[in-house]
């Protein structure tokens, strides 16, 4: 096999609770993570020599911030070898959106190279190696509904069902470390929230325009509305696709990105 096409799926957090800050600076989490049908496509092709990287997003360069590069560098370091290949990345998941798009891309690189080169690496080994790259990596490698705890390393499989989802993204990115720092600042001041995502309150206090996103989704009749991950994307869950599609039609033009998708089992 000389080429492999990978589907790189985003995720939403159906609740995110922070259980405390660890001495190493990370936070212990408890979250339900669900893959969604919104996905990027990564095509890996073997080459005789060198590395070629292409993306439909010009701003997503081959730099140290690119999760594809992080994943490739990690695998080459762990295995003590260099891979000659072409990586083509077609992005559909918004950047810095709380949907783990970049992490999912990195996870696809790890799984894809394992398959393309028949490396015979165990999933648990890949998850352990990749944890240092980000807390969402073990889940994105697993890529099924799960309860995720600790700093992302504890994964408990869950049963799920396909549900109609609408995503609203304001068109800008948020830095995950910065959002967690906001949470710590608010906790130090004694500010606590009742949202199902503990990061939602700190984000809304610093980006109050996102309150309109939440309220607009709630007004469409969704039975669950929350921010995903570290934001700024909000998701809404509907009884059926018809309700979701009506909500999408209503909100398009009001917000930068309104994306229909579904949860994936």
Residue, then its C-alpha position, 0 to 999 in steps of 0.5 A: x500500500x502506497x497511499x492512505x486516505x484518513x477521515x479526521x473527525x472533530x468532537x464535542x464535549x457533552x459536559x466538561x468538569x475540572x476537578x482540580x489543578x495538578x502540581x505539574x500545571x495540568x488540570x484533572x478533567x471529567x468530560x463526555x467526548x463524542x465524535x462528530x461527522x464534521x471532519x477533515x481529510x488527510x491523504x498520506x502518500x509514500x515518497x522515495x525521498x523527502x517530505x511534501x505538505x499541502x493544505x487548503x488553508x494557507x495559514x496552516x503552515x508546516x510549523x511547530x504549531x501544526x499538530x500534523x508536524x507534532x505527531x510526525x516528529x513524535x513518531x520519528x523520535x520514538x521509532x528513530x526513523x524518518x518517513x518520506x511521504x506527502x501529506x495533503x490536508x483538507x480542512x473543514x473543522x474550524x481552527x482553534x474552535x474547541x472541536x479538537x480539529x488539530x488534535x484529530x489531524x495529529x491522531x490521524x497522522x499517527x494511526x495512518x502511518x501505523x497502517x501505511x507502514x505496517x508498524x504494528x504499534x498498539x493503540x495504547x502505546x500511541x495514546x501514551x506517547x501522544x498524551x504529552x502533545x495534548x489532553x485530547x490526543x488519547x480520545x482522538x486516537x480512540x475516536x468513539x464516544x467515551x468518558x474521559x478523565x484525568x488529563x485525558x489518559x483515562x478513557x471509558x467507552x460509552x454507548x451512544x446514539x446518532x443525534x442532530x447537531x448544530x455548531x455555531x462558531x464566531x470566526x475567531x480562535x481561542x487559545x486553550x492554555x489561555x482559557x484554562x488560565x482564565x478559569x484559574x483566575x476566576x476560581x482564585x477570585x471565588x467565581x464559579x458557574x453552573x454551566x455543564x462546561x466549567x470553561x464556558x463562564x470564564x470565556x463568556x466573561x471575556x467574550x460577552x458577545x458569545x452570549x448571543x450565540x448561546x441565546x440564539x441557539x437556545x431560542x431555536x428549541x434545542x434541548x441541549x446547548x453548551x460550549x465545546x471544549x475551550x471554545x469558542x464554538x457552541x453546539x446545540x442538540x436537536x430532536x431530529x435533523x429537520x429541527x436542526x436544519x430549520x435552526x441552521x437556516x434561521x441562524x445563517x448570516x447572523x454568525x460567521x460559521x453555522x455548521x450542521x453535523x451529527x454525533x458518530x458512534 
